[in-house]
Amino acid sequence: MAARTKFVEYVDQNAESFIERLAQAVKIQSISSDARHRQDVIAMGTWLNHQLVSLGVTTKLVDLGTHVMRSQRLPLPPAILGKLGEDKNKRTVLIYGHYDVQPVNRTVGIQIRSNSSSIKKGGKLIGRGATDDKGPILGWLNVIQAHKSLGLDMPVNLRFCFEGMEENGSEGLDECVIDEVNCVCISDNYWLNTRTPALTYGLRGIAYFSINVTGPGQDLHSGLFGRMVHEPMTDLIKLMSRLVDNNGNILIPGVDEMVPPPTPEEVDLYKKMDYTTADVEEAAGGPIAMSEDKVTALMARMRSPSLSLHGIEGAFSAAGCKTVIPSKVGGKFSIRLVPPQTPEKIIPLVNAYLESEFRQPWVADVKHWNFEAAKRAIEAIYQKTPDYTREGGSIPPWAVNVLLLPMGRADDGAHSTNEKLDRSNFIEGTKVLGTYLYEVAAAM
């Protein structure tokens, strides 16, 4: 217990330097889906690798080759594989994370904070990547630094896999060879609300589609051809309107019906969660919840499939007026999947178009010792029992005994405007990550 106490005290004493390091990471605009920032992603990987090496981690930068994005061949950012500890009497934990981020649209208020004086605002650490996923990755670095500085042995052996393409399909990651480990811990998700820590034991998978509609050989003037020809945009809107209704019901026959009803035990689990409709609306930023019933809302998020319309390519979207009939448009939508659904079962039902990316749903056993260790760590630091949640997202295909241990809150705004990570979550979350490792060791 003395080692744990020293570790927690060190985190409190060095909080400001930890925040400064996060500010340095946020400054690097590692946007993997933008070719203009590919060298920034690679630079972020180099920076992270240097940080790991300086803390005594043995690393290997894995060349994942190249890929083509928007007709341009680009180098894939390296995967960083790390190793710390070889004690055969200790458990080995694999830590996964990603150092790339979502695009930044400055026209809607997203800001990249570049230093510690500007990253801090009312107890919030604001900047793209602060919560998804640079903050959690640096939480692990904080844990290693604390043990190294205090001369404490790590309670477990650690292996690391950090990638730079998670926000762009994790291309190349399947080629990485990972050492045999006892369990995996991923901190790339969020609490259910702003009050209660959570452990995530399930993820909805995804099937992503594009409906492409073509018509005339070139864009046409609506004053000359309107009502004379079939317009691709009109047909596309008609098709997309038949996919889902305004209450979220999926209109494709067989998709909703594939999911069995919840068991009484599962309903009881939802009833016990610390959650209200107000939490939905606080995280969403508006009074737009579809249901006032807590259980219905939670099942919609965790155990029901959902269909979302994402955008239309080829349509005019700039400022001003343009009376054009586009010759070709593409509508993008996705279906979030839950067991027993799989892309192989859903795609024939959708009877469509062009799929671009597929992920299987995943559910874990919350009674596994990996989850029990995380539960005890949260209770030790936050003095609360965590909620057990299921949500959207993805995990590496080779991961076994996986635990999702979120650092951030429901209102962090990952992928959205002014992404943030609360200072208290960064510091207390670092304590949870370190304490979790001690609990994993104790579970032997």
Solvent accessible surface area in square Angstrom, and as a share of the most:
residue,aa,sasa,rsa
1,M,170,0.76
2,A,71,0.55
3,A,31,0.24
4,R,43,0.16
5,T,71,0.41
6,K,103,0.43
7,F,0,0.00
8,V,39,0.22
9,E,86,0.39
10,Y,27,0.10
11,V,0,0.00
12,D,77,0.40
13,Q,140,0.62
14,N,37,0.19
15,A,6,0.05
16,E,89,0.40
17,S,58,0.38
18,F,1,0.01
19,I,0,0.00
20,E,61,0.27
21,R,28,0.10
22,L,0,0.00
23,A,1,0.00
24,Q,76,0.34
25,A,0,0.00
26,V,1,0.00
27,K,118,0.50
28,I,37,0.19
29,Q,51,0.22
30,S,0,0.00
31,I,6,0.03
32,S,0,0.00
33,S,28,0.18
34,D,27,0.14
35,A,30,0.23
36,R,206,0.75
37,H,39,0.17
38,R,4,0.01
39,Q,119,0.53
40,D,49,0.25
41,V,0,0.00
42,I,42,0.21
43,A,48,0.37
44,M,3,0.01
45,G,0,0.00
46,T,79,0.46
47,W,42,0.15
48,L,0,0.00
49,N,25,0.13
50,H,118,0.53
51,Q,27,0.12
52,L,0,0.00
53,V,79,0.45
54,S,64,0.41
55,L,17,0.09
56,G,44,0.42
57,V,5,0.03
58,T,96,0.56
59,T,33,0.19
60,K,132,0.56
61,L,82,0.41
62,V,27,0.16
63,D,124,0.64
64,L,26,0.13
65,G,32,0.31
66,T,72,0.42
67,H,11,0.05
68,V,84,0.48
69,M,19,0.08
70,R,191,0.70
71,S,114,0.73
72,Q,92,0.41
73,R,155,0.57
74,L,13,0.06
75,P,55,0.35
76,L,11,0.05
77,P,0,0.00
78,P,24,0.15
79,A,0,0.00
80,I,0,0.00
81,L,30,0.15
82,G,6,0.05
83,K,72,0.30
84,L,35,0.17
85,G,36,0.35
86,E,117,0.53
87,D,56,0.29
88,K,196,0.83
89,N,125,0.64
90,K,59,0.25
91,R,38,0.14
92,T,17,0.10
93,V,0,0.00
94,L,2,0.01
95,I,0,0.00
96,Y,10,0.04
97,G,1,0.01
98,H,0,0.00
99,Y,0,0.00
100,D,0,0.00
101,V,2,0.01
102,Q,40,0.18
103,P,64,0.40
104,V,30,0.17
105,N,73,0.38
106,R,147,0.54
107,T,123,0.71
108,V,82,0.47
109,G,32,0.30
110,I,10,0.05
111,Q,69,0.31
112,I,27,0.14
113,R,43,0.16
114,S,47,0.31
115,N,67,0.35
116,S,29,0.19
117,S,94,0.61
118,S,40,0.26
119,I,0,0.00
120,K,78,0.33
121,K,122,0.51
122,G,81,0.78
123,G,38,0.37
124,K,75,0.32
125,L,0,0.00
126,I,15,0.07
127,G,0,0.00
128,R,4,0.01
129,G,0,0.00
130,A,0,0.00
131,T,2,0.01
132,D,9,0.05
133,D,1,0.00
134,K,2,0.01
135,G,0,0.00
136,P,4,0.02
137,I,6,0.03
138,L,1,0.01
139,G,0,0.00
140,W,4,0.02
141,L,0,0.00
142,N,0,0.00
143,V,0,0.00
144,I,4,0.02
145,Q,34,0.15
146,A,0,0.00
147,H,3,0.01
148,K,115,0.49
149,S,68,0.44
150,L,65,0.32
151,G,66,0.64
152,L,37,0.18
153,D,121,0.63
154,M,24,0.11
155,P,17,0.11
156,V,2,0.01
157,N,6,0.03
158,L,1,0.00
159,R,21,0.08
160,F,3,0.01
161,C,0,0.00
162,F,0,0.00
163,E,3,0.01
164,G,2,0.02
165,M,2,0.01
166,E,25,0.11
167,E,29,0.13
168,N,41,0.21
169,G,35,0.34
170,S,27,0.18
171,E,77,0.35
172,G,18,0.17
173,L,3,0.01
174,D,97,0.50
175,E,134,0.60
176,C,10,0.06
177,V,129,0.74
178,I,39,0.20
179,D,69,0.36
180,E,167,0.75
181,V,22,0.13
182,N,60,0.31
183,C,0,0.00
184,V,1,0.00
185,C,0,0.00
186,I,2,0.01
187,S,3,0.02
188,D,31,0.16
189,N,5,0.02
190,Y,42,0.16
191,W,11,0.04
192,L,1,0.01
193,N,1,0.01
194,T,29,0.17
195,R,98,0.36
196,T,10,0.06
197,P,2,0.01
198,A,0,0.00
199,L,0,0.00
200,T,0,0.00
201,Y,19,0.07
202,G,0,0.00
203,L,8,0.04
204,R,30,0.11
205,G,0,0.00
206,I,14,0.07
207,A,0,0.00
208,Y,50,0.19
209,F,1,0.00
210,S,16,0.10
211,I,2,0.01
212,N,72,0.37
213,V,23,0.13
214,T,93,0.54
215,G,48,0.46
216,P,31,0.20
217,G,79,0.76
218,Q,114,0.51
219,D,78,0.40
220,L,16,0.08
221,H,100,0.44
222,S,42,0.27
223,G,62,0.59
224,L,120,0.60
225,F,71,0.30
226,G,32,0.31
227,R,239,0.87
228,M,144,0.64
229,V,57,0.32
230,H,159,0.71
231,E,45,0.20
232,P,2,0.01
233,M,47,0.21
234,T,85,0.49
235,D,57,0.30
236,L,0,0.00
237,I,86,0.43
238,K,113,0.48
239,L,60,0.30
240,M,10,0.05
241,S,69,0.45
242,R,144,0.52
243,L,18,0.09
244,V,25,0.14
245,D,48,0.25
246,N,135,0.69
247,N,102,0.52
248,G,31,0.29
249,N,77,0.40
250,I,13,0.07
251,L,84,0.42
252,I,15,0.08
253,P,109,0.68
254,G,25,0.24
255,V,0,0.00
256,D,54,0.28
257,E,131,0.59
258,M,50,0.22
259,V,24,0.14
260,P,70,0.44
261,P,114,0.72
262,P,42,0.26
263,T,73,0.42
264,P,102,0.64
265,E,126,0.57
266,E,28,0.12
267,V,35,0.20
268,D,67,0.35
269,L,59,0.29
270,Y,0,0.00
271,K,118,0.50
272,K,167,0.71
273,M,8,0.04
274,D,55,0.29
275,Y,17,0.06
276,T,68,0.39
277,T,18,0.10
278,A,69,0.53
279,D,7,0.04
280,V,37,0.22
281,E,46,0.21
282,E,93,0.42
283,A,48,0.37
284,A,57,0.44
285,G,72,0.69
286,G,18,0.18
287,P,120,0.76
288,I,122,0.62
289,A,27,0.21
290,M,143,0.64
291,S,28,0.18
292,E,148,0.66
293,D,72,0.37
294,K,52,0.22
295,V,22,0.12
296,T,64,0.37
297,A,18,0.14
298,L,0,0.00
299,M,40,0.18
300,A,56,0.43
301,R,71,0.26
302,M,1,0.00
303,R,28,0.10
304,S,37,0.24
305,P,12,0.08
306,S,30,0.20
307,L,13,0.06
308,S,49,0.32
309,L,84,0.42
310,H,96,0.43
311,G,31,0.30
312,I,62,0.31
313,E,104,0.46
314,G,53,0.51
315,A,31,0.24
316,F,84,0.35
317,S,108,0.70
318,A,69,0.54
319,A,105,0.82
320,G,63,0.61
321,C,136,0.82
322,K,116,0.49
323,T,88,0.51
324,V,37,0.21
325,I,3,0.02
326,P,14,0.09
327,S,22,0.14
328,K,118,0.50
329,V,2,0.01
330,G,5,0.05
331,G,0,0.00
332,K,62,0.26
333,F,0,0.00
334,S,4,0.02
335,I,0,0.00
336,R,63,0.23
337,L,0,0.00
338,V,1,0.00
339,P,52,0.33
340,P,60,0.37
341,Q,0,0.00
342,T,35,0.20
343,P,4,0.03
344,E,118,0.53
345,K,96,0.41
346,I,0,0.00
347,I,42,0.22
348,P,90,0.56
349,L,64,0.32
350,V,15,0.09
351,N,127,0.65
352,A,28,0.22
353,Y,101,0.38
354,L,106,0.53
355,E,65,0.29
356,S,83,0.53
357,E,57,0.25
358,F,71,0.30
359,R,58,0.21
360,Q,103,0.46
361,P,23,0.14
362,W,44,0.16
363,V,70,0.40
364,A,24,0.19
365,D,88,0.45
366,V,38,0.22
367,K,152,0.65
368,H,49,0.22
369,W,64,0.23
370,N,1,0.00
371,F,3,0.01
372,E,49,0.22
373,A,0,0.00
374,A,0,0.00
375,K,51,0.22
376,R,89,0.32
377,A,0,0.00
378,I,3,0.02
379,E,51,0.23
380,A,51,0.39
381,I,33,0.17
382,Y,51,0.19
383,Q,142,0.63
384,K,85,0.36
385,T,77,0.45
386,P,6,0.04
387,D,14,0.07
388,Y,31,0.12
389,T,1,0.00
390,R,26,0.10
391,E,16,0.07
392,G,28,0.27
393,G,28,0.27
394,S,35,0.22
395,I,39,0.20
396,P,5,0.03
397,P,101,0.63
398,W,59,0.21
399,A,17,0.13
400,V,85,0.49
401,N,68,0.35
402,V,7,0.04
403,L,0,0.00
404,L,6,0.03
405,L,2,0.01
406,P,10,0.06
407,M,6,0.03
408,G,1,0.01
409,R,55,0.20
410,A,24,0.19
411,D,40,0.21
412,D,2,0.01
413,G,26,0.25
414,A,29,0.22
415,H,99,0.44
416,S,53,0.34
417,T,58,0.34
418,N,60,0.31
419,E,1,0.01
420,K,13,0.05
421,L,0,0.00
422,D,10,0.05
423,R,81,0.30
424,S,51,0.33
425,N,1,0.01
426,F,0,0.00
427,I,6,0.03
428,E,45,0.20
429,G,5,0.05
430,T,0,0.00
431,K,12,0.05
432,V,7,0.04
433,L,3,0.02
434,G,0,0.00
435,T,4,0.02
436,Y,0,0.00
437,L,0,0.00
438,Y,27,0.10
439,E,16,0.07
440,V,0,0.00
441,A,28,0.22
442,A,69,0.53
443,A,30,0.23
444,M,131,0.58
